[in-house]
Amino acid sequence: MNNDLDLTMERHKVEAEQGWREEMDIIPWIKFPAHWEVQVIPPFGNASVRFRVKLPSGRIKSVYLDTRSALGLYLTDSGDGLQPYWEVYPVQGDTGRCHKDDVDELLKMIEDES
């Protein structure tokens, strides 16, 4: 029982230090196509958000949101420094990334069957 309490306290500490409640305000709303199946999964590996999408073909896409540049780097040409980004795998045999606010591009990368 004590171990569970210790883990809970550590989790609350991480949530507070990383500002999880504040992140809710910057994560965009996404309207998924009705023909997708979406599985919300735990944000392991220091991702802010994770989910998987099963397309009608049966292909599964893995998606995460990195708001702290904890898993990789995303820079734009504007010179604004590191930006929060979505990563989708697979996209054309590799990974695809886009800015967290570019929901249209995110949806295109998920839908991509190549």
Secondary structure as GFF3:
##gff-version 3
##sequence-region A 1 114
A	DSSP	alpha_helix	2	18	.	.	.	ID=ss1
A	DSSP	alpha_helix	20	23	.	.	.	ID=ss2
A	DSSP	beta_strand	37	41	.	.	.	ID=ss3
A	DSSP	three_ten_helix	44	46	.	.	.	ID=ss4
A	DSSP	beta_strand	49	54	.	.	.	ID=ss5
A	DSSP	beta_strand	60	66	.	.	.	ID=ss6
A	DSSP	beta_strand	85	91	.	.	.	ID=ss7
A	DSSP	beta_strand	94	99	.	.	.	ID=ss8
A	DSSP	alpha_helix	103	111	.	.	.	ID=ss9
###
